[in-house]
Amino acid sequence: MRIGIAREIKPQEYRVALTPAGALELVQRGHDVVVESGAGAGSQFTDEAYAATGARIGSVDEVWESAELLLKVKEPIASEYPRLRSGMVLFTYLHIAADEPLTRALVESGITAVAYETVETDDRRLPLLAPMSEVAGRLAAQAGAHYLEKPKGGRGLLLGGVAGVAPGKVVVIGGGIVGYNAAVIALGLGAQVTILERSVDRMRHLEETLHGRVSLVMSSTLQIAESVTEADVVIGAVLIPGALAPKLLTREMVKGMKEGSVFCDVAIDQGGCAETSHATTHDDPVYEVDGVIHYCVANMPGAVPITSTKALTNVTLPYVEAIADFGLGAAVARDRALAGGVNVIDGRITYEAVAEAHRLEYTPLDDVLGVSAV
Ligand SMILES: NC(=O)c1ccc[n+]([C@@H]2O[C@H](COP(=O)([O-])OP(=O)(O)OC[C@H]3O[C@@H](n4cnc5c(N)ncnc54)[C@H](O)[C@@H]3O)[C@@H](O)[C@H]2O)c1
């Protein structure tokens, strides 16, 4: 199969959808890989590194016009819509339930669009979202430590303390993938860590994996209010699948936090879990409300593209290989998780939540593939 790797042109996006290591795997399986010139530059992968694997370097037109399978990281932006066409499978983060113009562009083009974020295993895990949560969780603890420093506007506290001086307190709200990874790094820095969770099963799991080194507490409005007044760093890491983040931290609670403490709202990409949160960018990541530094960057993994690119491609490559080796229809028939990723095919919307979000017609994937299996 001819596989194209497009250069990301969305502002502030430095990741690329395939590493040279991934390109070599695909070339060795007999596929024709065409990488847009400069596509890997933001993640420190040169054209020469791709060429050395047997991949070809091509222009933007060549990649988009010749690819049967096009790999990207972010959704196409408006200037890329004219490049969408039937006969091509696009595999990328799409998030189209919140993007009607893109949904319509995909439907009208006749392209097949497979979204990383809706690939879902039988046990309801989202394997192509998980690595970005790992990165964001780890970064959140680092950001907390960084903004606690006095010159950054923080309290002037070393999170880990030193011998004879108590460490800082980190409160993580939500003990999922982000929360676990934030806790691991905060513990590594020497902080005293509390995780507030709602799922007892999840807390049992965290108790075991973190060897009792964190306090695990049932999350409730009262408990959150109490915990955040004691905290030097609060990390918002909740998720209610398919819904906006609940506003667990009220304006009053933020007012009750210590002057110069740091609130890192990782859940900002779902609207944020505090009444005082609004999205920020890497160019201007923080703002202050009632003396509390708010760090609310909506695409945290973008700050560390080398790590994020490798973490993302580690998990996407097996699906890319399956689509390339078998064709989309057969790959989907063999793997229901991948089937969950198919959002649009042959002008029809095959992901129910997307159709519902835009009040457009939904067609079950099996109905479409029954007609036009690849
Ligand atoms: N800002 C970024 O760059 C970035 C990057 C990756 C993920 N995220 C976001 O981070 C958030 C967390 O993602 P995740 O992968 O860890 O999700 P996850 O599903 O693994 O974990 C969410 C956890 O929140 C818990 N929870 C739900 N309601 C709660 C409540 N009221 N109190 C305490 N805990 C509660 C759930 O039980 C679950 O364990 C999501 O909103 C995700 O979109 C943001």
The ligand as an SDF file (V2000), in Angstrom:
LIG
                    3D

 44 48  0  0  0  0  0  0  0  0999 V2000
   -4.4200   19.0710   28.4840 N   0  0  0  0  0  0  0  0  0  0  0  0
   -3.8980   18.0770   27.7730 C   0  0  0  0  0  0  0  0  0  0  0  0
   -2.9800   18.2680   26.9950 O   0  0  0  0  0  0  0  0  0  0  0  0
   -4.4260   16.6930   27.9590 C   0  0  0  0  0  0  0  0  0  0  0  0
   -3.7240   15.5840   27.4550 C   0  0  0  0  0  0  0  0  0  0  0  0
   -4.2330   14.2970   27.7020 C   0  0  0  0  0  0  0  0  0  0  0  0
   -5.4230   14.1380   28.4230 C   0  0  0  0  0  0  0  0  0  0  0  0
   -6.0830   15.2520   28.8650 N   0  0  0  0  0  0  0  0  0  0  0  0
   -7.3300   15.1680   29.6620 C   0  0  0  0  0  0  0  0  0  0  0  0
   -7.0500   14.7370   30.9800 O   0  0  0  0  0  0  0  0  0  0  0  0
   -8.2450   14.2130   31.5510 C   0  0  0  0  0  0  0  0  0  0  0  0
   -7.9890   12.8730   32.2180 C   0  0  0  0  0  0  0  0  0  0  0  0
   -7.6560   11.9170   31.2210 O   0  0  0  0  0  0  0  0  0  0  0  0
   -7.3100   10.4100   31.5900 P   0  0  0  0  0  0  0  0  0  0  0  0
   -6.7700    9.7780   30.3490 O   0  0  0  0  0  0  0  0  0  0  0  0
   -6.5150   10.3420   32.8300 O   0  0  0  0  0  0  0  0  0  0  0  0
   -8.7780    9.8160   31.8600 O   0  0  0  0  0  0  0  0  0  0  0  0
   -9.1210    8.4830   32.6910 P   0  0  0  0  0  0  0  0  0  0  0  0
  -10.4710    8.0690   32.2530 O   0  0  0  0  0  0  0  0  0  0  0  0
   -7.9940    7.5230   32.6230 O   0  0  0  0  0  0  0  0  0  0  0  0
   -9.1920    8.9970   34.2150 O   0  0  0  0  0  0  0  0  0  0  0  0
  -10.1880    9.8550   34.6840 C   0  0  0  0  0  0  0  0  0  0  0  0
  -10.4240    9.5010   36.1340 C   0  0  0  0  0  0  0  0  0  0  0  0
  -11.2610   10.5020   36.7070 O   0  0  0  0  0  0  0  0  0  0  0  0
  -12.0370    9.8330   37.6970 C   0  0  0  0  0  0  0  0  0  0  0  0
  -13.1420   10.6990   38.0880 N   0  0  0  0  0  0  0  0  0  0  0  0
  -14.3120   10.9480   37.4360 C   0  0  0  0  0  0  0  0  0  0  0  0
  -15.0570   11.7990   38.1600 N   0  0  0  0  0  0  0  0  0  0  0  0
  -14.3550   12.1020   39.2890 C   0  0  0  0  0  0  0  0  0  0  0  0
  -14.5850   12.9230   40.4220 C   0  0  0  0  0  0  0  0  0  0  0  0
  -15.7310   13.5960   40.5670 N   0  0  0  0  0  0  0  0  0  0  0  0
  -13.6250   12.9780   41.3750 N   0  0  0  0  0  0  0  0  0  0  0  0
  -12.4640   12.3120   41.2540 C   0  0  0  0  0  0  0  0  0  0  0  0
  -12.1900   11.5010   40.2100 N   0  0  0  0  0  0  0  0  0  0  0  0
  -13.1200   11.4130   39.2330 C   0  0  0  0  0  0  0  0  0  0  0  0
  -12.4440    8.5410   37.0160 C   0  0  0  0  0  0  0  0  0  0  0  0
  -12.8930    7.5750   37.9710 O   0  0  0  0  0  0  0  0  0  0  0  0
  -11.1410    8.1570   36.3340 C   0  0  0  0  0  0  0  0  0  0  0  0
  -10.3450    7.2910   37.1270 O   0  0  0  0  0  0  0  0  0  0  0  0
   -9.2300   14.1420   30.3900 C   0  0  0  0  0  0  0  0  0  0  0  0
  -10.0720   15.2710   30.4240 O   0  0  0  0  0  0  0  0  0  0  0  0
   -8.3540   14.1920   29.1670 C   0  0  0  0  0  0  0  0  0  0  0  0
   -9.0430   14.6750   28.0310 O   0  0  0  0  0  0  0  0  0  0  0  0
   -5.6020   16.5100   28.6490 C   0  0  0  0  0  0  0  0  0  0  0  0
  1  2  1  0
  2  3  2  0
  2  4  1  0
  4  5  1  0
  4 44  2  0
  5  6  2  0
  6  7  1  0
  7  8  2  0
  8  9  1  0
  8 44  1  0
  9 10  1  0
  9 42  1  0
 10 11  1  0
 11 12  1  0
 11 40  1  0
 12 13  1  0
 13 14  1  0
 14 15  2  0
 14 16  1  0
 14 17  1  0
 17 18  1  0
 18 19  2  0
 18 20  1  0
 18 21  1  0
 21 22  1  0
 22 23  1  0
 23 24  1  0
 23 38  1  0
 24 25  1  0
 25 26  1  0
 25 36  1  0
 26 27  1  0
 26 35  1  0
 27 28  2  0
 28 29  1  0
 29 30  1  0
 29 35  2  0
 30 31  1  0
 30 32  2  0
 32 33  1  0
 33 34  2  0
 34 35  1  0
 36 37  1  0
 36 38  1  0
 38 39  1  0
 40 41  1  0
 40 42  1  0
 42 43  1  0
M  CHG  2   8   1  16  -1
M  END
$$$$
